[in-house]
Amino acid sequence: MSSSLSSDSRRELNKKEMLFCHYYIDTGNSKEAAILAGYKTYPERKGAELLSNNKITEKIEGLYLEKKKNLMHKATSGYERLAFGNISDSIKLLFYENLNSKDLDKMDLFNIAEIKKPKDGAMEIKFFDRIRALEKLEQINLNSHSEKEPFYYTLERSMKKLNYSEYSSSED
């Protein structure tokens, strides 16, 4: 029995199991993920069974961390565009008489929060707050450093304890 467990723990996930992991990350629902991965018979039971498999849960954890990292990268990139982006295309909007969808598709309008065109024919463009975007970038930067600091503090404390115990044992 132990040989089957050890061979099972060494085997790679099959295509359906990998699909289950990806769909589970997207949906958060084991039954739905099992159905989408192709498990048609008793998908609720199969989803629970798959979640009890260590290889599956390790893969899901890895995928979740990867998704979280990618999302953080996207958020950071978005805040950078808001804080440092060019608004020249947005200003061009004010001077266009007859704007067509082809011209509009070529423009970078990412920094625009709101456009109003009152009845008098004027156009109002409201931009996202650059200062607030910079504050968010600073917050992300601080949070990413603070997540790493506890490990370094723990490592430093461990080294101090190790050095202390080394000196105290040599004095005995």
C-alpha positions as CSV (number, residue, x, y, z in Angstrom):
1,M,0.0,0.0,0.0
2,S,2.8,2.4,0.8
3,S,4.3,1.9,-2.7
4,S,1.0,3.0,-4.4
5,L,0.9,6.1,-2.1
6,S,4.5,7.0,-2.9
7,S,4.0,6.5,-6.7
8,D,0.8,8.5,-6.5
9,S,2.5,11.4,-4.7
10,R,5.2,11.4,-7.4
11,R,3.0,11.4,-10.4
12,E,2.2,14.6,-12.3
13,L,-1.4,15.9,-12.5
14,N,-3.3,14.9,-15.5
15,K,-5.0,17.3,-17.9
16,K,-8.4,17.1,-16.2
17,E,-6.8,17.7,-12.8
18,M,-4.9,20.7,-14.1
19,L,-8.1,22.1,-15.6
20,F,-9.8,21.6,-12.3
21,C,-7.1,23.6,-10.5
22,H,-7.4,26.5,-12.9
23,Y,-11.2,26.5,-12.9
24,Y,-11.2,26.3,-9.1
25,I,-9.0,29.4,-8.9
26,D,-11.4,31.2,-11.2
27,T,-14.7,30.1,-9.6
28,G,-13.9,29.2,-6.0
29,N,-16.5,26.4,-6.4
30,S,-15.3,22.8,-6.5
31,K,-18.4,21.4,-8.1
32,E,-18.4,24.0,-10.9
33,A,-14.7,23.6,-11.4
34,A,-15.2,19.8,-11.7
35,I,-17.9,20.2,-14.3
36,L,-15.9,22.7,-16.3
37,A,-12.8,20.4,-16.1
38,G,-14.9,17.5,-17.6
39,Y,-16.0,15.5,-14.6
40,K,-19.6,14.9,-15.5
41,T,-20.5,12.1,-13.1
42,Y,-21.0,13.2,-9.5
43,P,-19.1,16.5,-9.9
44,E,-19.7,17.6,-6.3
45,R,-18.2,14.5,-4.9
46,K,-15.4,14.5,-7.5
47,G,-14.6,18.2,-6.6
48,A,-14.4,17.3,-2.9
49,E,-12.2,14.3,-3.7
50,L,-9.9,16.4,-5.8
51,L,-9.5,19.0,-3.1
52,S,-8.5,16.3,-0.6
53,N,-5.5,15.4,-2.8
54,N,-2.3,17.1,-1.6
55,K,-0.9,17.5,-5.1
56,I,-4.1,19.3,-6.2
57,T,-4.1,21.6,-3.2
58,E,-0.4,22.4,-3.7
59,K,-1.1,23.3,-7.3
60,I,-4.1,25.4,-6.4
61,E,-2.0,27.3,-3.8
62,G,0.8,27.9,-6.4
63,L,-1.8,29.1,-9.0
64,Y,-3.4,31.3,-6.4
65,L,-0.1,33.0,-5.4
66,E,0.7,33.4,-9.1
67,K,-2.6,35.0,-9.8
68,K,-2.3,37.3,-6.8
69,K,1.2,38.3,-7.9
70,N,-0.1,39.0,-11.5
71,L,-3.0,41.0,-10.1
72,M,-0.7,43.1,-8.0
73,H,1.5,43.7,-11.0
74,K,-1.5,44.8,-13.1
75,A,-2.7,47.1,-10.3
76,T,0.8,48.6,-10.0
77,S,1.0,49.2,-13.7
78,G,-2.4,50.8,-13.8
79,Y,-1.5,53.2,-10.9
80,E,1.7,54.0,-12.7
81,R,-0.2,54.9,-15.9
82,L,-2.6,57.0,-13.9
83,A,0.2,58.8,-12.1
84,F,2.6,59.3,-15.0
85,G,0.5,58.8,-18.1
86,N,0.2,61.2,-21.0
87,I,-3.0,63.2,-21.3
88,S,-2.4,64.7,-24.8
89,D,-4.9,62.3,-26.5
90,S,-7.5,63.4,-23.9
91,I,-6.9,67.1,-24.7
92,K,-7.3,66.3,-28.5
93,L,-10.8,65.2,-27.7
94,L,-11.7,68.8,-27.0
95,F,-10.7,69.9,-30.5
96,Y,-12.3,67.2,-32.6
97,E,-15.4,68.3,-34.5
98,N,-16.4,65.0,-35.9
99,L,-14.9,62.1,-34.0
100,N,-15.3,58.6,-35.4
101,S,-14.7,55.3,-33.7
102,K,-11.6,54.6,-35.7
103,D,-9.9,57.8,-34.3
104,L,-11.2,57.1,-30.9
105,D,-9.7,53.6,-30.9
106,K,-6.3,55.0,-31.6
107,M,-6.4,57.3,-28.6
108,D,-5.0,56.6,-25.1
109,L,-7.8,57.7,-22.8
110,F,-6.8,55.6,-19.8
111,N,-6.5,58.6,-17.5
112,I,-10.0,59.9,-18.1
113,A,-12.4,59.3,-15.2
114,E,-15.5,61.0,-16.7
115,I,-16.6,62.9,-19.8
116,K,-19.6,65.2,-19.8
117,K,-21.0,67.0,-22.8
118,P,-23.6,69.5,-21.4
119,K,-26.4,70.8,-23.7
120,D,-24.4,74.0,-24.5
121,G,-22.0,71.9,-26.6
122,A,-19.0,72.2,-24.4
123,M,-17.1,69.2,-23.2
124,E,-15.9,68.5,-19.6
125,I,-13.1,66.0,-19.0
126,K,-12.4,64.8,-15.5
127,F,-9.1,63.0,-14.9
128,F,-8.2,60.5,-12.3
129,D,-6.3,62.0,-9.4
130,R,-2.6,61.6,-10.0
131,I,-1.7,62.4,-6.4
132,R,-3.9,59.6,-5.2
133,A,-2.4,57.2,-7.7
134,L,1.0,58.1,-6.4
135,E,-0.2,57.5,-2.8
136,K,-1.5,54.1,-3.9
137,L,1.9,53.2,-5.5
138,E,3.6,54.2,-2.3
139,Q,1.2,52.1,-0.3
140,I,1.8,49.1,-2.5
141,N,5.6,49.6,-2.2
142,L,5.4,49.8,1.6
143,N,3.2,46.7,1.8
144,S,5.5,44.7,-0.4
145,H,8.5,45.7,1.9
146,S,6.6,45.0,5.1
147,E,5.7,41.5,4.0
148,K,9.4,40.7,3.7
149,E,10.5,42.4,6.9
150,P,9.1,40.0,9.4
151,F,11.1,37.2,7.8
152,Y,14.3,39.2,8.1
153,Y,13.5,40.1,11.7
154,T,12.8,36.5,12.5
155,L,16.1,35.5,10.8
156,E,18.0,38.2,12.7
157,R,16.5,37.1,16.1
158,S,17.3,33.5,15.3
159,M,20.9,34.4,14.6
160,K,21.2,36.4,17.8
161,K,19.8,33.5,19.8
162,L,22.2,31.1,18.0
163,N,25.1,33.4,18.8
164,Y,24.0,33.8,22.4
165,S,23.6,30.1,22.9
166,E,26.9,29.5,21.3
167,Y,28.7,31.9,23.6
168,S,26.8,30.8,26.7
169,S,27.6,27.1,26.1
170,S,31.3,27.8,25.5
171,E,31.6,29.6,28.8
172,D,30.2,26.6,30.8
